[in-house]
Amino acid sequence: MIAETLRPFSGKKYLNLESYRRDGRAVRTPLWFVEMDDRLWISTPDDAGKIKRIRRNARVRIALCDIRGRLHGDWIEAAARFAQPEEAERAHSLLVRKYGLAKRLIDLGTWLRRRGHVVIGIEARPAEGGTIST
């Protein structure tokens, strides 16, 4: 099940995540994702810049894109949060199932560089005046 606002992402391969530096400048990153529990979930190395940016500011924007980050849809306002351990395990398993050998190879490279990974949930923001649940 996925929130109505996120329905265009269903079955797609890439999203562009826009997070913000301290000075407000946007940084866009194309990423793999999975759908789970009315959110989109991404996994990223634990030393990635987007982790620091999201810790400071959970407000993000997402849009469908191709592997190079070229947009294939409109931006959607969203909020990001770090997954709880059980959510991270489920989301990571779904990422491996969706992206197969390519995901396993990336995970191997991350492990060989002695880095971990962080799983982040992305929830569409409601219309003005609404609230985000965590």
C-alpha positions in Angstrom: 0.0 0.0 0.0 1.3 3.5 -0.8 0.0 7.0 -0.2 -2.0 8.4 -3.1 0.5 11.2 -3.6 3.3 8.7 -4.0 1.3 6.4 -6.4 3.3 7.7 -9.5 6.4 6.1 -8.1 4.8 2.6 -8.0 6.8 0.2 -10.1 9.4 2.8 -11.1 13.2 2.5 -10.6 14.6 5.9 -9.7 13.7 8.9 -7.7 15.6 12.2 -7.4 16.0 13.3 -3.8 16.5 17.0 -3.1 18.0 17.8 0.3 19.3 21.1 1.5 22.6 22.4 2.7 22.9 24.8 5.7 22.9 27.8 3.4 19.7 26.6 1.7 21.2 25.4 -1.5 19.5 22.2 -2.9 21.5 19.1 -3.7 19.8 16.5 -5.9 20.7 12.8 -5.9 19.2 10.0 -8.1 18.5 7.0 -6.0 16.9 3.5 -6.0 13.9 3.1 -3.8 11.2 0.7 -2.6 7.6 1.2 -1.6 6.6 0.1 1.9 4.0 1.2 4.5 2.9 4.4 2.7 6.4 5.6 2.3 9.3 5.3 -0.1 12.5 3.9 1.3 16.1 4.5 0.2 19.4 3.1 1.4 22.6 5.1 1.4 26.2 4.8 2.8 26.3 6.0 6.3 28.9 8.7 5.5 26.9 10.2 2.6 26.4 14.0 2.6 22.6 13.5 2.3 22.6 12.0 5.8 24.1 15.1 7.4 21.7 17.3 5.4 18.6 15.3 6.4 19.7 15.3 10.1 19.6 19.1 10.0 16.5 19.4 7.9 14.0 16.6 7.3 12.2 18.6 4.6 13.0 17.2 1.2 11.5 17.0 -2.3 11.3 14.0 -4.6 10.5 13.5 -8.2 10.7 10.6 -10.6 13.9 10.5 -12.7 16.2 8.3 -14.8 19.5 6.9 -13.7 21.2 10.2 -14.5 18.8 12.3 -12.5 16.8 13.7 -15.4 13.3 14.4 -14.1 10.3 12.5 -15.4 7.7 14.1 -13.1 6.9 17.0 -10.9 8.6 17.7 -7.5 6.6 16.5 -4.5 7.2 18.0 -1.0 8.2 15.3 1.4 9.7 14.6 4.8 12.5 12.2 5.5 13.2 10.2 8.6 15.7 7.5 9.6 14.3 4.0 9.8 13.9 2.0 12.9 15.9 -1.2 12.9 13.0 -3.5 11.9 11.9 -1.1 9.2 15.5 -0.8 7.9 15.8 -4.6 7.7 12.5 -5.0 5.7 13.3 -2.1 3.4 16.8 -3.4 2.7 15.4 -6.8 1.9 12.9 -5.3 -0.5 15.7 -3.2 -2.2 17.7 -6.4 -2.7 14.6 -8.2 -4.2 13.8 -5.2 -6.5 17.3 -4.5 -7.8 18.9 -8.0 -7.5 22.5 -8.6 -8.3 23.3 -4.9 -8.9 22.1 -4.1 -5.3 24.1 -7.0 -3.9 27.3 -5.8 -5.7 26.8 -2.3 -4.3 26.3 -3.7 -0.8 29.5 -5.8 -1.2 31.5 -2.6 -2.3 30.1 -0.8 0.8 31.1 -3.7 3.0 34.6 -3.9 1.5 35.1 -0.2 2.2 34.1 -0.8 5.8 31.1 1.5 5.5 27.6 0.8 6.8 24.4 1.9 5.3 21.4 3.9 6.5 17.8 3.5 5.5 15.6 6.5 5.2 11.8 6.7 4.8 10.3 9.4 2.7 6.7 10.5 3.3 4.8 12.9 1.1 3.8 16.1 2.9 0.1 16.8 3.1 -1.5 19.9 1.7 -0.9 23.1 3.6 -2.0 22.9 7.3 -1.6 19.1 7.5 0.8 17.2 9.6 3.3 14.4 9.1 3.1 11.3 11.2 6.3 9.5 12.3 
